[in-house]
């Protein structure tokens, strides 16, 4: 299943909506954009640990050492295309 987000969404709004959708549609499998909106794909299986979306900052690791990267993609954050990663705690 794919959902779309308005490009003006903040990182906190993205995390909240992704978290809510994971509880209904299953874990996130991919993220990106269609040129107008951010897009997120979800799997039909249920995940027990919530995912966290983080902005990728050059020369830093956006995910804690005790987590696993789920996917990366360029999404809109506050109207700007921004490279991000989704990670899940181990």
MOCOR-V686432 format. One record per residue. N is the residue number from 1. NEAR is the number of other ideal C-beta (glycine too) atoms within 8 Angstrom. Layout:
{{N	NEAR} {N	NEAR}}
This chain:
{{1	7} {2	7} {3	10} {4	9} {5	14} {6	7} {7	9} {8	6} {9	12} {10	7} {11	10} {12	6} {13	9} {14	14} {15	10} {16	8} {17	11} {18	13} {19	10} {20	8} {21	12} {22	14} {23	5} {24	5} {25	9} {26	10} {27	12} {28	15} {29	8} {30	8} {31	14} {32	9} {33	12} {34	7} {35	3} {36	5} {37	10} {38	13} {39	13} {40	13} {41	10} {42	14} {43	9} {44	6} {45	6} {46	5} {47	10} {48	3} {49	6} {50	8} {51	14} {52	11} {53	12} {54	11} {55	9} {56	10} {57	6} {58	4} {59	3} {60	5} {61	5} {62	10} {63	10} {64	7} {65	4} {66	5} {67	11} {68	7} {69	9} {70	11} {71	10} {72	9} {73	10} {74	8} {75	15} {76	15} {77	12} {78	7} {79	6} {80	6} {81	6} {82	10} {83	8} {84	16} {85	13} {86	15} {87	14} {88	13} {89	9} {90	5}}
